[in-house]
Amino acid sequence: MPVKAKATYESVRDAVNQLEMEGKEVNPTNVLNLTGGSRSTVYKFLSQLQDEDTKRQIKKPLPELEDLINEQSTAIITSLYEICKHRAEEVVLTEYETMKKRFADLQKTAEHMDLIEEKYQLKAQNFELQELKLKTENQELKEQNKILKDQVQTLKEQITALNKIINKQ
């Protein structure tokens, strides 16, 4: 009597794959013909494969549900994008208006500072002119003072000479 081959989980799985590829019905008899072994072992491994396949099918989303989820996700993402874009535009516009106002305020301040600078430059020029005028007047007064000192000296000398003449007489 020939020795029967022992069916393994892997051999049963390979037999199922082969039958599916050949388009043949997957049943215990066809699998047993490919793997050999006992009918109870083949039934046990077929049952395990069916349980695993069922678990995979449960975990795998339905194509229609997957399409619906993709559509809804896309719609939500698009909506969120539009909301964020609109909010960002509002923020940018608000900041632009704020910066525009600040720039206008800075321009006014700069113009005011320019006017103040011009005013003080004119005052500085005026003080320089006054200083020059006072220096000129001071120089003129010094010259007049020298002339007066010279005249006083001359008068002193004349008085001294007159006193000598008077005292001699």
C-alpha positions as CSV (number, residue, x, y, z in Angstrom):
1,M,0.0,0.0,0.0
2,P,1.5,3.4,-1.0
3,V,2.2,6.0,1.7
4,K,-0.3,8.9,1.6
5,A,1.2,12.4,1.6
6,K,0.4,14.5,4.6
7,A,-1.6,17.7,3.8
8,T,-0.1,20.9,5.3
9,Y,-1.6,24.3,5.7
10,E,0.8,25.6,3.0
11,S,-0.1,22.8,0.6
12,V,-3.8,23.3,1.0
13,R,-3.4,27.1,0.5
14,D,-1.3,26.4,-2.7
15,A,-3.9,24.0,-3.9
16,V,-6.7,26.5,-3.4
17,N,-4.7,29.1,-5.3
18,Q,-4.0,26.7,-8.1
19,L,-7.7,25.7,-8.4
20,E,-8.8,29.4,-8.5
21,M,-6.2,30.2,-11.2
22,E,-7.4,27.2,-13.3
23,G,-11.0,28.4,-12.8
24,K,-12.0,25.1,-11.1
25,E,-14.3,24.7,-8.2
26,V,-12.6,24.9,-4.8
27,N,-14.0,22.0,-2.7
28,P,-12.5,19.4,-0.4
29,T,-12.3,16.7,-3.0
30,N,-10.5,18.8,-5.6
31,V,-8.0,20.1,-2.9
32,L,-7.5,16.5,-1.6
33,N,-6.7,15.3,-5.1
34,L,-3.9,17.9,-5.3
35,T,-2.5,17.7,-1.8
36,G,-3.2,14.1,-0.6
37,G,-3.5,13.5,3.1
38,S,-6.5,12.9,5.2
39,R,-9.9,14.4,4.5
40,S,-10.2,15.7,8.1
41,T,-6.9,17.6,7.8
42,V,-7.9,19.2,4.5
43,Y,-11.3,20.2,6.0
44,K,-9.5,21.7,8.9
45,F,-7.1,23.8,6.8
46,L,-9.8,24.8,4.3
47,S,-11.9,26.0,7.3
48,Q,-8.9,28.0,8.6
49,L,-8.3,29.6,5.1
50,Q,-12.1,30.5,4.9
51,D,-11.9,32.1,8.4
52,E,-8.9,34.1,7.4
53,D,-10.5,35.1,4.1
54,T,-13.6,36.2,6.0
55,K,-11.6,38.3,8.4
56,R,-9.8,39.9,5.5
57,Q,-13.1,40.6,3.8
58,I,-14.5,42.2,7.0
59,K,-11.4,44.4,7.4
60,K,-11.4,45.4,3.7
61,P,-13.9,48.2,3.1
62,L,-16.5,47.8,0.5
63,P,-15.5,49.6,-2.8
64,E,-18.7,51.7,-2.7
65,L,-18.1,52.6,0.9
66,E,-14.4,53.4,0.1
67,D,-15.5,55.6,-2.9
68,L,-18.1,57.4,-0.6
69,I,-15.4,57.9,2.1
70,N,-13.0,59.2,-0.6
71,E,-15.7,61.6,-1.9
72,Q,-16.7,62.8,1.5
73,S,-13.0,63.2,2.6
74,T,-12.3,65.1,-0.6
75,A,-15.3,67.3,0.0
76,I,-14.4,67.9,3.7
77,I,-10.7,68.7,2.8
78,T,-11.9,71.0,0.0
79,S,-14.3,72.7,2.3
80,L,-11.6,73.1,5.0
81,Y,-9.2,74.4,2.4
82,E,-11.7,77.0,1.3
83,I,-12.4,78.0,4.9
84,C,-8.7,78.3,5.7
85,K,-8.0,80.2,2.4
86,H,-10.9,82.6,3.1
87,R,-9.7,83.1,6.7
88,A,-6.1,83.6,5.5
89,E,-7.2,86.2,2.9
90,E,-9.1,88.0,5.7
91,V,-6.1,88.0,8.0
92,V,-3.8,89.2,5.1
93,L,-6.3,91.9,4.2
94,T,-6.6,93.0,7.8
95,E,-2.9,93.0,8.2
96,Y,-2.4,94.9,4.9
97,E,-4.9,97.6,6.0
98,T,-3.2,97.8,9.4
99,M,0.2,98.1,7.8
100,K,-1.1,100.6,5.3
101,K,-2.5,102.8,8.2
102,R,0.8,102.4,10.1
103,F,2.7,103.4,7.0
104,A,0.5,106.5,6.5
105,D,1.0,107.4,10.2
106,L,4.8,107.0,9.8
107,Q,4.7,109.1,6.7
108,K,2.8,111.9,8.6
109,T,5.3,111.6,11.5
110,A,8.2,111.7,9.0
111,E,6.7,114.8,7.4
112,H,6.2,116.4,10.8
113,M,9.8,115.6,11.7
114,D,11.0,117.1,8.5
115,L,9.1,120.3,9.3
116,I,10.6,120.4,12.8
117,E,14.1,119.8,11.3
118,E,13.6,122.6,8.9
119,K,12.4,124.9,11.7
120,Y,15.4,124.1,13.8
121,Q,17.7,124.5,10.9
122,L,16.3,127.9,10.3
123,K,16.7,128.7,14.0
124,A,20.3,127.5,13.8
125,Q,20.9,129.6,10.8
126,N,19.3,132.6,12.6
127,F,21.5,132.0,15.6
128,E,24.6,131.8,13.4
129,L,23.6,135.1,11.8
130,Q,23.0,136.6,15.2
131,E,26.3,135.3,16.4
132,L,28.1,136.7,13.4
133,K,26.3,140.0,13.9
134,L,27.3,140.1,17.6
135,K,30.9,139.2,16.7
136,T,31.0,142.0,14.2
137,E,29.5,144.4,16.7
138,N,31.9,143.2,19.3
139,Q,34.8,143.7,17.0
140,E,33.5,147.2,16.1
141,L,33.1,148.0,19.8
142,K,36.6,146.7,20.5
143,E,37.9,149.0,17.8
144,Q,35.9,151.9,19.2
145,N,37.1,151.1,22.7
146,K,40.7,151.1,21.4
147,I,40.1,154.5,19.7
148,L,38.6,155.8,22.9
149,K,41.5,154.4,25.0
150,D,43.9,156.1,22.6
151,Q,41.9,159.4,22.9
152,V,41.9,159.0,26.6
153,Q,45.6,158.4,26.6
154,T,46.1,161.4,24.4
155,L,43.9,163.5,26.7
156,K,45.9,162.3,29.7
157,E,49.1,163.2,28.0
158,Q,47.6,166.7,27.1
159,I,46.4,167.1,30.7
160,T,49.8,166.1,32.1
161,A,51.5,168.5,29.7
162,L,49.0,171.3,30.7
163,N,49.6,170.6,34.3
164,K,53.3,170.9,33.8
165,I,52.8,174.2,32.1
166,I,50.5,175.4,34.9
167,N,52.9,174.2,37.6
168,K,55.8,176.1,35.9
169,Q,54.0,179.3,35.9
